Amino acid sequence: MKLLIDSFWRAAMYCVYPRVVGLSFLPLVLIVALSWGLGYAYWDTAVSSVRAWLELSSWLTVVWRWLEDIGLPDLKTVVAPLVVILAVTPLVVVASLLAVALLMTPALARLVADRRFPDLQRKQGSTWLYGMVWTLLSLLLALGAFLLTLPLWLVPPLAMLLPALIWGWLTYRVMVVDVLAEFASTEERHVLMGRHRMSLLSMGVITGLMGAAPSLVWASGALFAAAFVILVPVAIWIYTLVFAFSSLWFAHYTLAALQALRQEPYTTGATAAASTFASAHPFAKPSEDAVPPSPHTQARWAPLASDSANGRPDITDVESRPSR
């Protein structure tokens, strides 16, 4: 709990850093650049195609006549550009957010490592391709969980609990791999995800609920059409800032846990347990990225090691036959 709270306030403080604030505005810059480029290259063609499709549509003829009857014949010329804008804008926004997500988490993880853990060894436990495959598989599993639990959403408490748990599970799986890709080995990442599973899941649920904040702004944009053009960029900026906070929170937590893992001393019992395990498994290859054995392993193997060191025979549950 102490590490959870400490990493939370550190992530909040890092959100005011100029570098983080600059990254939070990056999606807006990309959206403007993509919109200008697409509009310059394809605007006239797209509007002409949509207008021709609208004119060929027989069921829209009634709508056009109704507009003429109420004195709005010129509104027909606005429909085609509006359809193009409404169709392209979500694609541009999603593409920009995905690009920033791929770039932001590694950059913020390096920022935390450079400022707090400059001596932390970088073991390059996973590649960029592995991270992409892991993210896609986790996303598919989360979508499957959403579909399987849809009938349970009819129960009022589960309707709020299940989406938060599934979203939290997806967030922590993706964030942990992205943050530790450069710093932890595969064995260390597995150990950290096993030891801190509940804390990481809690962080994922909290950041997932925080990510719902931009939805309120989207709803406001739908209700107040006059301010829609202003509220949509605000929602995108809030979403990016929440994503930055999530990346920083997971970076502070996992990197601190990784440093603590590497600083754990090998006690006498642990060393004896490791040597006994090695003798019992002669074909097991030692790894330079090996982590200290768990307390369960120490408790299991240490008595055998002490018996062997004192010259006592190995413990067995087979009783000797009485001599005749």
GUMISE-844585 format. One record per residue (C-alpha): x, y, z; residue in one letter. Coordinates in steps of 0.001 Angstrom, whole numbers, padded with zeros to 6 digits, always signed. Layout:
BEGIN
XYZa ...
This chain:
BEGIN
+000000+000000+000000m +002874+002366+000791k +004391+001844-002652l +000960+002296-004251l +000362+005668-002595i +003935+006863-003092d +003861+006101-006816s +000437+007764-007118f +001500+011173-005808w +004789+011016-007708r +002865+010406-010941a +000579+013351-010149a +003590+015607-009598m +005223+014496-012843y +002091+015505-014783c +003039+019181-014414v +006476+018680-015951y +006849+020604-019243p +007820+017423-021083r +004661+015619-019962v +002435+018594-020725v +003999+018837-024170g +003313+015155-024844l -000310+015630-023781s -000781+018207-026570f +000816+015959-029179l -002473+014289-030274p -004015+017675-031035l -001002+018575-033189v -001229+015245-035017l -004982+015656-035556i -004507+019098-037092v -001658+017857-039301a -003555+014761-040470l -006745+016734-041091s -004911+019330-043155w -003052+016688-045170g -006134+014581-045855l -008219+017663-046669g -005603+019003-049073y -005324+015667-050909a -008826+014170-050822y -011397+016790-049759w -012877+017622-053162d -012961+013986-054253t -014586+012811-051009a -017250+015531-050987v -018119+014928-054666s -018448+011186-054069s -020680+011646-051036v -022838+014230-052823r -023314+011892-055794a -024271+009053-053433w -026797+011282-051653l -028396+012383-054916e -028771+008780-056072l -030446+007769-052827s -034174+007497-053397s -035225+007674-049753w -033425+011000-049294l -035579+012596-051966t -038340+013024-049403v -035906+014781-047063v -034746+017193-049775w -038355+018094-050667r -039186+018647-047036w -036217+020998-046653l -037381+022954-049697e -040901+023191-048292d -039697+024684-045008i -037491+027190-046810g -034074+025548-046368l -033094+024445-049873p -029435+025441-049381d -029027+023030-046472l -028626+020218-048990k -025195+021533-049979t -023975+021321-046372v -024901+017671-045830v -022132+016138-047977a -019214+017998-046302p -020756+017275-042879l -020953+013543-043641v -017287+013504-044699v -016227+015300-041517i -018249+013011-039245l -016874+009911-040979a -013195+010902-040991v -012888+012606-037598t -013150+009421-035449p -010529+007680-037595l -008138+010619-037299v -008647+010855-033536v -008126+007128-032942v -005032+007021-035162a -003517+009997-033333s -004237+008546-029882l -002749+005170-030843l +000387+006835-032171a +000802+008835-028965v +000098+005760-026826a +002870+003822-028551l +005315+006680-028091l +004259+008077-024718m +004608+005103-022375t +008235+004248-023290p +009199+007934-023190a +007644+008474-019756l +009180+005248-018432a +012618+006518-019479r +011864+009878-017835l +011098+008173-014517v +014105+005875-014819a +016517+008700-015623d +015330+010852-012703r +014749+008227-009987r +016643+005096-011026f +019680+006170-013063p +021657+003045-012092d +018884+000584-012949l +020175-001974-015428q +018221-002197-018663r +017887-005860-019637k +015652-005404-022713q +013283-008191-021680g +010903-007770-024629s +010841-006220-028074t +008483-003767-029713w +006915-006587-031718l +006319-008639-028571y +004610-005655-026959g +002302-005235-029945m +001363-008928-029988v +000821-008901-026212w -001421-005833-026482t -003506-007320-029296l -003954-010645-027482l -004892-008879-024255s -007375-006718-026167l -008976-009776-027754l -009270-011487-024357l -010828-008353-022872a -013332-008103-025738l -014187-011764-025248g -014741-011165-021545a -016992-008214-022363f -019086-010362-024708l -019311-013300-022300l -020392-011115-019391t -022985-009061-021295l -025941-011001-019795p -024636-010234-016297l -024785-006503-017022w -028529-006668-016438l -027770-007013-012717v -027307-003430-011415p -024179-003964-009235p -022415-006096-011868l -023183-003587-014607a -020723-001193-012969m -018296-003715-011473l -017583-006028-014415l -016557-003389-017003p -014272-001737-014447a -012587-005054-013601l -012147-006056-017245i -010818-002626-018199w -008493-002635-015169g -007177-006078-016093w -006477-004948-019660l -004824-001715-018512t -002436-003324-016058y -001392-006098-018473r -000603-003653-021269v +001009-001007-019051m +003290-003380-017152v +004684-004922-020321v +005173-001532-021996d +006921-000010-018964v +009178-002976-018177l +010025-003860-021787a +013309-001977-021653e +014270-002556-018030f +013251-006011-016771a +014004-009488-017994s +011197-011892-018772t +011690-013727-015463e +011656-010493-013475e +008491-009297-015206r +006716-012547-014383h +007796-012333-010748v +006617-008729-010418l +003266-009437-012055m +002771-012367-009703g +003777-010566-006502r +001918-007308-007176h -001067-008635-009113r -003759-007149-006866m -002075-003743-006590s -001558-003572-010347l -005165-004601-010952l -006345-001888-008547s -004260+000673-010413m -005760-000486-013694g -009311-000162-012359v -008678+003339-010967i -007024+004625-014140t -009785+002987-016203g -012422+004869-014245l -010397+008063-014656m -010348+007427-018406g -014137+007704-018401a -013873+011417-017532a -013549+012531-021185p -016868+010793-021890s -018604+013502-019888l -017089+016095-022186v -018170+014113-025239w -021703+014040-023855a -021539+017768-023261s -020499+018234-026856g -023518+016281-028035a -025852+018313-025844l -024362+021704-026542f -023710+021662-030279a -022573+025269-030267a -019519+024385-028156a -018855+021038-029823f -015794+022261-031733v -014208+023456-028481i -015248+020588-026214l -013991+017804-028464v -010329+018982-028375p -010676+019452-024605v -011884+015846-024279a -008977+014573-026353i -006496+016534-024244w -008015+015231-020989i -007871+011665-022275y -004203+012058-023218t -003379+013589-019840l -005112+010689-018045v -003138+008281-020204f +000078+010089-019289a -000795+009870-015589f -001507+006141-015960s +001843+005563-017657s +003662+007532-014957l +001866+005713-012135w +002735+002290-013522f +006295+003428-014287a +006929+004667-010733h +005377+001563-009186y +006923-001146-011361t +010401+000385-011571l +010510+000849-007786a +009343-002749-007335a +011961-003916-009848l +014737-002118-007979q +013558-003613-004678a +013493-007065-006268l +017085-006761-007441r +018212-005496-004045q +016725-008415-002113e +019554-010164-000223p +020232-013851-000686y +019906-015169+002839t +021555-018351+004032t +018329-020218+003656g +017831-018875+000173a +021354-019854-000906t +020965-023309+000548a +017574-023655-001088a +018957-022633-004454a +021891-025064-004238s +019641-027918-003148t +017221-027179-005971f +020129-027169-008434a +021364-030543-007199s +017871-031987-007475a +017534-030622-011021h +020915-031228-012687p +019642-030396-016166f +018323-026957-015189a +020479-024204-016650k +021294-021253-014391p +020192-017865-015649s +021988-014601-015087e +018575-012971-014737d +017478-015374-012014a +015560-013848-009136v +015665-014876-005471p +013535-017907-004627p +010200-017263-003020s +009648-017812+000729p +007638-020929-000119h +010594-022399-002008t +012996-021472+000796q +010795-023123+003404a +010504-026230+001274r +014174-026739+000385w +016130-025174+003236a +015584-028062+005727p +016887-030533+003168l +019929-028364+002590a +020689-028113+006306s +020364-031868+006744d +022761-032501+003880s +025229-029934+005251a +025226-031611+008703n +025977-034981+007218g +022585-036451+008004r +021022-038815+005481p +018290-037552+003203d +014825-037532+004718i +012570-040278+003425t +009170-041573+004344d +010110-045180+003572v +010685-047203+006697e +013507-049675+006701s +012664-053318+006816r +013351-055050+010137p +016353-057332+010070s +015768-061046+010451r 
